[in-house]
Amino acid sequence: MQLVKSRDVPALTGLTGDQLREWTVRRGLVQPDEPAQKRGSEARFSWQTLLVLRVAVVLRTRFHVELQAHRDLLYSARKLLEGASFPGLWGGTLAIYGLTRCELLSARTPPPSSEEDVLLIRLDRHLVALSRGLGLPEPVSQLPLFPAVGLKVASEGFLAERRRADRGRP
């Protein structure tokens, strides 16, 4: 996937241009995948980094988390996404434990049942926003290879044919 130029990031993350510069350059909360090489050039961001920026916006605006104190958490979240596939994250959740560590939970992984406090951030709405903004098709659930009706009709036909053969009829 291509990297997104910094001028397109605000529309995908909800940050203003000034906030993006503050968070990525001045405060170093989230590093761009390709920093700007010289004055006037643009930094570039992968979808994984854009997703972390969206999570950071949620942490700041909805939960009033001071991001500077939790820069390592944002770095850990970005590292978790490094090997992840975009479609593989649908239905997933980012679990943040005590604002010190995080893990990705898939749709099939049950939420943690430990005594530890956990903040759960559902990823689907962020993935929808990114897929629309990047022009990616939204995921379609896999279509069955054989419709159940067809199998039922085929099996009924097979059983009827088998009964006729057992009775000696053509």
N, C-alpha and C positions, 0 to 999 in steps of 0.2 A: 504494500500500500504506500502511496505517496505521502510525503510529509506536508503538513499544512503550514502556510506562512503565517507569521505573527499577526498580520493585518486581518486574517480570517478567524483568528482564535476568539475574539470577544463575542462574535455571533454564536459560536459553538459552546461557549462556557458560561456566559452571563457576566463575565468580567468586562470592565472598561479597558481601554488601551492603557491608561495610566496604572490601573490595578495590575494588569498583566506585566508591565515593566517592573512595578514594585515587587510583585511576587516572584518573578523569574530572574530579574537582574539585580535589583538593589538588595532585597532580603534573601534571595536564593532559596525560597521555599520549595520550588519545583524547577528543576533544570530543563531547558529546552533540549531536544534531541540533537539539534544542530544549532549551536549559538551563532549569533550574528558575527560575521568575520571582520567587518569593519564598519565604520560609521556610515549609515545609510542603507546597509544591508539588513535583511530580515532573518530573525531566528526561525527555525522550523520545528514543528511538533508532530509527534506520532499520535495515533488514536489513543494509545495507552496513556500518554502524558496528558492528553485532553481529558480523558476520563478521570485521572487523578486531580486535575484542576477543577473539574465539576464536583468531585467529592469534597475538595477543599472549600469550594464555595458553600456547599451544604453545611459542612462543619462550622464555618464562620457565621453564616447567616441564620441557620436554623438552630444550631446548638451553642452559638456564641463561644466557640473554642478559639483561644489565642493560638494562631497557627505558628508563629515564630517559635514558641516553646515546644511545638510538636513537629518540627521539621523532619526529624528522623522517622516519624510515623508516615509522613507523606512519601519519604524516600523508600520506606519498606513497602508501601502500597504500590509504588511504581515498579519495584523489583518483582513483586508478586505477579504483576501483569505482563512481565517481560516475555514469558513463554506462552501466554494465554492466546487463544484464538477468539476473534470477535464473536463469531456465532456460538462458541462454546460458553460464553458468559451469560447468555440469555437465561433468565430464571435464577441467576446467581445473586449472591449477597456478599458484601464486604463486611466482615465482622471485626470490630475494633474493640480490643480488650483494654480497659482502663486507660485509654489514650496512649498506650505504650507499645502495643504490638497489634498486628492485624493478620487476618487470613481470609482467603476466598472460600466461600461455601457455594457448592453447586446446587442446582434445584433438587438433586437427589440426596444431598447431605442434610441431615437434620440439624436444626439450630443447636448451638452448644447448650449443654445442660449443667455446666459447672457452676460453682458458687460465685464465680467471678462476674463482675458487671461487664456487660457487653453492649455495644452500640451497633445496630444492624442497619446497613445502608443498602437498600435494594438497588440493583444496577439497571434494571430494565428501562426505566424512564430516561436514564442517562444514555443508554445504548440507542434508544429510539431517537433521541435528539441528535446524537452523533451520526447515526445512519442517515437521517433526513438531511442534516447539514452537509454531510460529505457526499450525498447522492448515492448512498448504498441502498440496495433493496432490503426491505425489512424481512426478517426470517419467516419462512413458510414452514409449517410443520411438515415433516416428511410424509409424502403420500404413500398409502399402502400399495404394494405391488399388485395384490389381488384383492378386489373388493370382496367383503364377506358374503354379499348376496351372490356373487358369481361362484364362490366356492360352495355355497349351499346348493345352488341349482346344479352345479356340476356333480356334487356328491350325490344328490337325489337321483340324477340321471344315471350315475354309475351304479347306485344301489338297485334301481329298477332294471337296468341291463343285467346285473348280476343275478337277480331273482329269475328273470326270464331264462338265463343260461342254466341256472340250477334246475329249472322245471323242464329243460330240454326244448324250449321254444326259441325260435330265431329272433 
